[in-house]
Amino acid sequence: MKGIIAVLIIVCSSLAHAHSGGTDKNGCHHDRQTGTYHCH
């Protein structure tokens, strides 16, 4: 059971990705690579 949980944690964390860039007062920022504005 612990092995399954460990695998799920690894899979879920690999789906999320971090990126650099500060956020504004709303927790949002412009992504220069895609030209989009998004929030976290």
PDBQT receptor file of N, H, CA, C and O in Angstrom, charges set to zero:
ATOM      1  N   MET A   1       0.818  -1.196   0.000  1.00  0.00    +0.000 N 
ATOM      2  CA  MET A   1       0.000   0.000   0.000  1.00  0.00    +0.000 C 
ATOM      3  C   MET A   1       0.865   1.265   0.000  1.00  0.00    +0.000 C 
ATOM      4  O   MET A   1       0.562   2.220  -0.714  1.00  0.00    +0.000 OA
ATOM      5  N   LYS A   2       1.929   1.274   0.790  1.00  0.00    +0.000 N 
ATOM      6  H   LYS A   2       2.175   0.498   1.370  1.00  0.00    +0.000 HD
ATOM      7  CA  LYS A   2       2.804   2.445   0.831  1.00  0.00    +0.000 C 
ATOM      8  C   LYS A   2       3.462   2.682  -0.524  1.00  0.00    +0.000 C 
ATOM      9  O   LYS A   2       3.695   3.827  -0.911  1.00  0.00    +0.000 OA
ATOM     10  N   GLY A   3       3.759   1.612  -1.239  1.00  0.00    +0.000 N 
ATOM     11  H   GLY A   3       3.570   0.682  -0.925  1.00  0.00    +0.000 HD
ATOM     12  CA  GLY A   3       4.359   1.736  -2.557  1.00  0.00    +0.000 C 
ATOM     13  C   GLY A   3       3.422   2.398  -3.547  1.00  0.00    +0.000 C 
ATOM     14  O   GLY A   3       3.847   3.215  -4.364  1.00  0.00    +0.000 OA
ATOM     15  N   ILE A   4       2.162   2.049  -3.475  1.00  0.00    +0.000 N 
ATOM     16  H   ILE A   4       1.817   1.386  -2.811  1.00  0.00    +0.000 HD
ATOM     17  CA  ILE A   4       1.166   2.642  -4.370  1.00  0.00    +0.000 C 
ATOM     18  C   ILE A   4       1.029   4.130  -4.091  1.00  0.00    +0.000 C 
ATOM     19  O   ILE A   4       0.948   4.936  -5.018  1.00  0.00    +0.000 OA
ATOM     20  N   ILE A   5       1.001   4.492  -2.818  1.00  0.00    +0.000 N 
ATOM     21  H   ILE A   5       1.066   3.838  -2.065  1.00  0.00    +0.000 HD
ATOM     22  CA  ILE A   5       0.897   5.899  -2.446  1.00  0.00    +0.000 C 
ATOM     23  C   ILE A   5       2.121   6.667  -2.925  1.00  0.00    +0.000 C 
ATOM     24  O   ILE A   5       2.002   7.786  -3.423  1.00  0.00    +0.000 OA
ATOM     25  N   ALA A   6       3.293   6.067  -2.776  1.00  0.00    +0.000 N 
ATOM     26  H   ALA A   6       3.390   5.158  -2.371  1.00  0.00    +0.000 HD
ATOM     27  CA  ALA A   6       4.524   6.725  -3.230  1.00  0.00    +0.000 C 
ATOM     28  C   ALA A   6       4.494   6.956  -4.736  1.00  0.00    +0.000 C 
ATOM     29  O   ALA A   6       4.892   8.024  -5.202  1.00  0.00    +0.000 OA
ATOM     30  N   VAL A   7       4.034   5.983  -5.495  1.00  0.00    +0.000 N 
ATOM     31  H   VAL A   7       3.710   5.116  -5.117  1.00  0.00    +0.000 HD
ATOM     32  CA  VAL A   7       3.951   6.119  -6.947  1.00  0.00    +0.000 C 
ATOM     33  C   VAL A   7       2.953   7.213  -7.319  1.00  0.00    +0.000 C 
ATOM     34  O   VAL A   7       3.218   8.001  -8.227  1.00  0.00    +0.000 OA
ATOM     35  N   LEU A   8       1.824   7.272  -6.642  1.00  0.00    +0.000 N 
ATOM     36  H   LEU A   8       1.609   6.632  -5.905  1.00  0.00    +0.000 HD
ATOM     37  CA  LEU A   8       0.832   8.305  -6.925  1.00  0.00    +0.000 C 
ATOM     38  C   LEU A   8       1.383   9.697  -6.640  1.00  0.00    +0.000 C 
ATOM     39  O   LEU A   8       1.128  10.633  -7.397  1.00  0.00    +0.000 OA
ATOM     40  N   ILE A   9       2.127   9.836  -5.568  1.00  0.00    +0.000 N 
ATOM     41  H   ILE A   9       2.335   9.075  -4.953  1.00  0.00    +0.000 HD
ATOM     42  CA  ILE A   9       2.724  11.132  -5.250  1.00  0.00    +0.000 C 
ATOM     43  C   ILE A   9       3.716  11.541  -6.328  1.00  0.00    +0.000 C 
ATOM     44  O   ILE A   9       3.741  12.700  -6.742  1.00  0.00    +0.000 OA
ATOM     45  N   ILE A  10       4.526  10.606  -6.779  1.00  0.00    +0.000 N 
ATOM     46  H   ILE A  10       4.506   9.665  -6.442  1.00  0.00    +0.000 HD
ATOM     47  CA  ILE A  10       5.513  10.903  -7.824  1.00  0.00    +0.000 C 
ATOM     48  C   ILE A  10       4.818  11.295  -9.127  1.00  0.00    +0.000 C 
ATOM     49  O   ILE A  10       5.220  12.260  -9.776  1.00  0.00    +0.000 OA
ATOM     50  N   VAL A  11       3.802  10.569  -9.505  1.00  0.00    +0.000 N 
ATOM     51  H   VAL A  11       3.476   9.785  -8.977  1.00  0.00    +0.000 HD
ATOM     52  CA  VAL A  11       3.084  10.855 -10.745  1.00  0.00    +0.000 C 
ATOM     53  C   VAL A  11       2.409  12.221 -10.661  1.00  0.00    +0.000 C 
ATOM     54  O   VAL A  11       2.494  13.013 -11.599  1.00  0.00    +0.000 OA
ATOM     55  N   CYS A  12       1.748  12.497  -9.557  1.00  0.00    +0.000 N 
ATOM     56  H   CYS A  12       1.680  11.854  -8.795  1.00  0.00    +0.000 HD
ATOM     57  CA  CYS A  12       1.052  13.782  -9.412  1.00  0.00    +0.000 C 
ATOM     58  C   CYS A  12       2.030  14.945  -9.393  1.00  0.00    +0.000 C 
ATOM     59  O   CYS A  12       1.758  15.993  -9.979  1.00  0.00    +0.000 OA
ATOM     60  N   SER A  13       3.154  14.776  -8.732  1.00  0.00    +0.000 N 
ATOM     61  H   SER A  13       3.376  13.925  -8.255  1.00  0.00    +0.000 HD
ATOM     62  CA  SER A  13       4.107  15.877  -8.669  1.00  0.00    +0.000 C 
ATOM     63  C   SER A  13       4.792  16.095 -10.012  1.00  0.00    +0.000 C 
ATOM     64  O   SER A  13       5.230  17.208 -10.304  1.00  0.00    +0.000 OA
ATOM     65  N   SER A  14       4.891  15.067 -10.824  1.00  0.00    +0.000 N 
ATOM     66  H   SER A  14       4.535  14.163 -10.587  1.00  0.00    +0.000 HD
ATOM     67  CA  SER A  14       5.516  15.246 -12.131  1.00  0.00    +0.000 C 
ATOM     68  C   SER A  14       4.577  15.963 -13.104  1.00  0.00    +0.000 C 
ATOM     69  O   SER A  14       5.031  16.516 -14.105  1.00  0.00    +0.000 OA
ATOM     70  N   LEU A  15       3.289  15.956 -12.820  1.00  0.00    +0.000 N 
ATOM     71  H   LEU A  15       2.920  15.507 -12.007  1.00  0.00    +0.000 HD
ATOM     72  CA  LEU A  15       2.333  16.643 -13.679  1.00  0.00    +0.000 C 
ATOM     73  C   LEU A  15       2.346  18.151 -13.448  1.00  0.00    +0.000 C 
ATOM     74  O   LEU A  15       2.019  18.926 -14.347  1.00  0.00    +0.000 OA
ATOM     75  N   ALA A  16       2.721  18.555 -12.259  1.00  0.00    +0.000 N 
ATOM     76  H   ALA A  16       2.987  17.925 -11.529  1.00  0.00    +0.000 HD
ATOM     77  CA  ALA A  16       2.814  19.980 -11.945  1.00  0.00    +0.000 C 
ATOM     78  C   ALA A  16       4.187  20.481 -12.363  1.00  0.00    +0.000 C 
ATOM     79  O   ALA A  16       5.175  19.751 -12.278  1.00  0.00    +0.000 OA
ATOM     80  N   HIS A  17       4.245  21.722 -12.813  1.00  0.00    +0.000 N 
ATOM     81  H   HIS A  17       3.442  22.315 -12.882  1.00  0.00    +0.000 HD
ATOM     82  CA  HIS A  17       5.538  22.271 -13.192  1.00  0.00    +0.000 C 
ATOM     83  C   HIS A  17       5.667  23.694 -12.666  1.00  0.00    +0.000 C 
ATOM     84  O   HIS A  17       4.718  24.476 -12.707  1.00  0.00    +0.000 OA
ATOM     85  N   ALA A  18       6.819  24.003 -12.189  1.00  0.00    +0.000 N 
ATOM     86  H   ALA A  18       7.591  23.368 -12.156  1.00  0.00    +0.000 HD
ATOM     87  CA  ALA A  18       7.083  25.337 -11.659  1.00  0.00    +0.000 C 
ATOM     88  C   ALA A  18       7.741  26.175 -12.736  1.00  0.00    +0.000 C 
ATOM     89  O   ALA A  18       8.354  25.646 -13.662  1.00  0.00    +0.000 OA
ATOM     90  N   HIS A  19       7.613  27.452 -12.612  1.00  0.00    +0.000 N 
ATOM     91  H   HIS A  19       7.115  27.882 -11.859  1.00  0.00    +0.000 HD
ATOM     92  CA  HIS A  19       8.288  28.339 -13.531  1.00  0.00    +0.000 C 
ATOM     93  C   HIS A  19       8.674  29.600 -12.795  1.00  0.00    +0.000 C 
ATOM     94  O   HIS A  19       8.094  29.944 -11.765  1.00  0.00    +0.000 OA
ATOM     95  N   SER A  20       9.638  30.266 -13.328  1.00  0.00    +0.000 N 
ATOM     96  H   SER A  20      10.109  29.987 -14.165  1.00  0.00    +0.000 HD
ATOM     97  CA  SER A  20      10.087  31.495 -12.699  1.00  0.00    +0.000 C 
ATOM     98  C   SER A  20       9.152  32.634 -13.055  1.00  0.00    +0.000 C 
ATOM     99  O   SER A  20       8.338  32.521 -13.972  1.00  0.00    +0.000 OA
ATOM    100  N   GLY A  21       9.270  33.694 -12.349  1.00  0.00    +0.000 N 
ATOM    101  H   GLY A  21       9.931  33.786 -11.605  1.00  0.00    +0.000 HD
ATOM    102  CA  GLY A  21       8.443  34.863 -12.627  1.00  0.00    +0.000 C 
ATOM    103  C   GLY A  21       7.647  35.244 -11.410  1.00  0.00    +0.000 C 
ATOM    104  O   GLY A  21       6.969  34.412 -10.807  1.00  0.00    +0.000 OA
ATOM    105  N   GLY A  22       7.732  36.509 -11.053  1.00  0.00    +0.000 N 
ATOM    106  H   GLY A  22       8.282  37.185 -11.543  1.00  0.00    +0.000 HD
ATOM    107  CA  GLY A  22       6.979  36.997  -9.914  1.00  0.00    +0.000 C 
ATOM    108  C   GLY A  22       5.509  37.146 -10.252  1.00  0.00    +0.000 C 
ATOM    109  O   GLY A  22       5.125  37.177 -11.422  1.00  0.00    +0.000 OA
ATOM    110  N   THR A  23       4.703  37.236  -9.228  1.00  0.00    +0.000 N 
ATOM    111  H   THR A  23       5.015  37.210  -8.278  1.00  0.00    +0.000 HD
ATOM    112  CA  THR A  23       3.271  37.415  -9.424  1.00  0.00    +0.000 C 
ATOM    113  C   THR A  23       2.857  38.788  -8.919  1.00  0.00    +0.000 C 
ATOM    114  O   THR A  23       3.526  39.385  -8.076  1.00  0.00    +0.000 OA
ATOM    115  N   ASP A  24       1.755  39.271  -9.443  1.00  0.00    +0.000 N 
ATOM    116  H   ASP A  24       1.212  38.786 -10.128  1.00  0.00    +0.000 HD
ATOM    117  CA  ASP A  24       1.239  40.559  -9.004  1.00  0.00    +0.000 C 
ATOM    118  C   ASP A  24       0.386  40.378  -7.755  1.00  0.00    +0.000 C 
ATOM    119  O   ASP A  24       0.353  39.289  -7.181  1.00  0.00    +0.000 OA
ATOM    120  N   LYS A  25      -0.304  41.433  -7.329  1.00  0.00    +0.000 N 
ATOM    121  H   LYS A  25      -0.277  42.317  -7.796  1.00  0.00    +0.000 HD
ATOM    122  CA  LYS A  25      -1.083  41.369  -6.090  1.00  0.00    +0.000 C 
ATOM    123  C   LYS A  25      -2.226  40.358  -6.153  1.00  0.00    +0.000 C 
ATOM    124  O   LYS A  25      -2.765  39.967  -5.118  1.00  0.00    +0.000 OA
ATOM    125  N   ASN A  26      -2.594  39.936  -7.355  1.00  0.00    +0.000 N 
ATOM    126  H   ASN A  26      -2.156  40.254  -8.196  1.00  0.00    +0.000 HD
ATOM    127  CA  ASN A  26      -3.656  38.946  -7.539  1.00  0.00    +0.000 C 
ATOM    128  C   ASN A  26      -3.124  37.528  -7.659  1.00  0.00    +0.000 C 
ATOM    129  O   ASN A  26      -3.895  36.583  -7.821  1.00  0.00    +0.000 OA
ATOM    130  N   GLY A  27      -1.802  37.377  -7.579  1.00  0.00    +0.000 N 
ATOM    131  H   GLY A  27      -1.175  38.145  -7.447  1.00  0.00    +0.000 HD
ATOM    132  CA  GLY A  27      -1.198  36.057  -7.736  1.00  0.00    +0.000 C 
ATOM    133  C   GLY A  27      -1.074  35.647  -9.194  1.00  0.00    +0.000 C 
ATOM    134  O   GLY A  27      -0.955  34.461  -9.500  1.00  0.00    +0.000 OA
ATOM    135  N   CYS A  28      -1.101  36.617 -10.089  1.00  0.00    +0.000 N 
ATOM    136  H   CYS A  28      -1.198  37.581  -9.841  1.00  0.00    +0.000 HD
ATOM    137  CA  CYS A  28      -1.060  36.346 -11.527  1.00  0.00    +0.000 C 
ATOM    138  C   CYS A  28       0.190  36.961 -12.148  1.00  0.00    +0.000 C 
ATOM    139  O   CYS A  28       0.853  37.801 -11.539  1.00  0.00    +0.000 OA
ATOM    140  N   HIS A  29       0.499  36.532 -13.363  1.00  0.00    +0.000 N 
ATOM    141  H   HIS A  29      -0.039  35.850 -13.858  1.00  0.00    +0.000 HD
ATOM    142  CA  HIS A  29       1.618  37.112 -14.091  1.00  0.00    +0.000 C 
ATOM    143  C   HIS A  29       1.525  36.812 -15.573  1.00  0.00    +0.000 C 
ATOM    144  O   HIS A  29       0.771  35.938 -16.000  1.00  0.00    +0.000 OA
ATOM    145  N   HIS A  30       2.300  37.545 -16.345  1.00  0.00    +0.000 N 
ATOM    146  H   HIS A  30       2.912  38.255 -15.997  1.00  0.00    +0.000 HD
ATOM    147  CA  HIS A  30       2.383  37.327 -17.786  1.00  0.00    +0.000 C 
ATOM    148  C   HIS A  30       3.453  36.288 -18.065  1.00  0.00    +0.000 C 
ATOM    149  O   HIS A  30       4.554  36.354 -17.519  1.00  0.00    +0.000 OA
ATOM    150  N   ASP A  31       3.124  35.332 -18.916  1.00  0.00    +0.000 N 
ATOM    151  H   ASP A  31       2.230  35.278 -19.360  1.00  0.00    +0.000 HD
ATOM    152  CA  ASP A  31       4.080  34.325 -19.352  1.00  0.00    +0.000 C 
ATOM    153  C   ASP A  31       4.681  34.819 -20.658  1.00  0.00    +0.000 C 
ATOM    154  O   ASP A  31       4.002  34.851 -21.684  1.00  0.00    +0.000 OA
ATOM    155  N   ARG A  32       5.931  35.197 -20.624  1.00  0.00    +0.000 N 
ATOM    156  H   ARG A  32       6.482  35.170 -19.790  1.00  0.00    +0.000 HD
ATOM    157  CA  ARG A  32       6.570  35.785 -21.806  1.00  0.00    +0.000 C 
ATOM    158  C   ARG A  32       6.696  34.798 -22.960  1.00  0.00    +0.000 C 
ATOM    159  O   ARG A  32       6.667  35.198 -24.124  1.00  0.00    +0.000 OA
ATOM    160  N   GLN A  33       6.834  33.516 -22.647  1.00  0.00    +0.000 N 
ATOM    161  H   GLN A  33       6.857  33.190 -21.702  1.00  0.00    +0.000 HD
ATOM    162  CA  GLN A  33       6.999  32.512 -23.721  1.00  0.00    +0.000 C 
ATOM    163  C   GLN A  33       5.721  32.315 -24.517  1.00  0.00    +0.000 C 
ATOM    164  O   GLN A  33       5.757  32.188 -25.741  1.00  0.00    +0.000 OA
ATOM    165  N   THR A  34       4.587  32.288 -23.818  1.00  0.00    +0.000 N 
ATOM    166  H   THR A  34       4.557  32.391 -22.823  1.00  0.00    +0.000 HD
ATOM    167  CA  THR A  34       3.324  32.043 -24.518  1.00  0.00    +0.000 C 
ATOM    168  C   THR A  34       2.522  33.310 -24.759  1.00  0.00    +0.000 C 
ATOM    169  O   THR A  34       1.570  33.313 -25.539  1.00  0.00    +0.000 OA
ATOM    170  N   GLY A  35       2.914  34.398 -24.081  1.00  0.00    +0.000 N 
ATOM    171  H   GLY A  35       3.688  34.396 -23.448  1.00  0.00    +0.000 HD
ATOM    172  CA  GLY A  35       2.186  35.642 -24.240  1.00  0.00    +0.000 C 
ATOM    173  C   GLY A  35       0.856  35.661 -23.502  1.00  0.00    +0.000 C 
ATOM    174  O   GLY A  35      -0.002  36.493 -23.798  1.00  0.00    +0.000 OA
ATOM    175  N   THR A  36       0.673  34.765 -22.555  1.00  0.00    +0.000 N 
ATOM    176  H   THR A  36       1.370  34.089 -22.314  1.00  0.00    +0.000 HD
ATOM    177  CA  THR A  36      -0.583  34.693 -21.820  1.00  0.00    +0.000 C 
ATOM    178  C   THR A  36      -0.437  35.262 -20.423  1.00  0.00    +0.000 C 
ATOM    179  O   THR A  36       0.676  35.435 -19.924  1.00  0.00    +0.000 OA
ATOM    180  N   TYR A  37      -1.543  35.547 -19.806  1.00  0.00    +0.000 N 
ATOM    181  H   TYR A  37      -2.447  35.407 -20.211  1.00  0.00    +0.000 HD
ATOM    182  CA  TYR A  37      -1.608  36.033 -18.428  1.00  0.00    +0.000 C 
ATOM    183  C   TYR A  37      -2.391  34.992 -17.648  1.00  0.00    +0.000 C 
ATOM    184  O   TYR A  37      -3.519  34.659 -18.013  1.00  0.00    +0.000 OA
ATOM    185  N   HIS A  38      -1.798  34.473 -16.570  1.00  0.00    +0.000 N 
ATOM    186  H   HIS A  38      -0.882  34.744 -16.273  1.00  0.00    +0.000 HD
ATOM    187  CA  HIS A  38      -2.498  33.454 -15.804  1.00  0.00    +0.000 C 
ATOM    188  C   HIS A  38      -2.232  33.597 -14.318  1.00  0.00    +0.000 C 
ATOM    189  O   HIS A  38      -1.291  34.270 -13.898  1.00  0.00    +0.000 OA
ATOM    190  N   CYS A  39      -3.076  32.952 -13.535  1.00  0.00    +0.000 N 
ATOM    191  H   CYS A  39      -3.841  32.405 -13.876  1.00  0.00    +0.000 HD
ATOM    192  CA  CYS A  39      -3.026  33.034 -12.077  1.00  0.00    +0.000 C 
ATOM    193  C   CYS A  39      -2.755  31.659 -11.472  1.00  0.00    +0.000 C 
ATOM    194  O   CYS A  39      -3.000  30.625 -12.094  1.00  0.00    +0.000 OA
ATOM    195  N   HIS A  40      -2.252  31.678 -10.266  1.00  0.00    +0.000 N 
ATOM    196  H   HIS A  40      -2.053  32.518  -9.761  1.00  0.00    +0.000 HD
ATOM    197  CA  HIS A  40      -1.955  30.433  -9.554  1.00  0.00    +0.000 C 
ATOM    198  C   HIS A  40      -2.837  30.295  -8.344  1.00  0.00    +0.000 C 
ATOM    199  O   HIS A  40      -2.735  29.308  -7.615  1.00  0.00    +0.000 OA
TER     200      HIS A  40
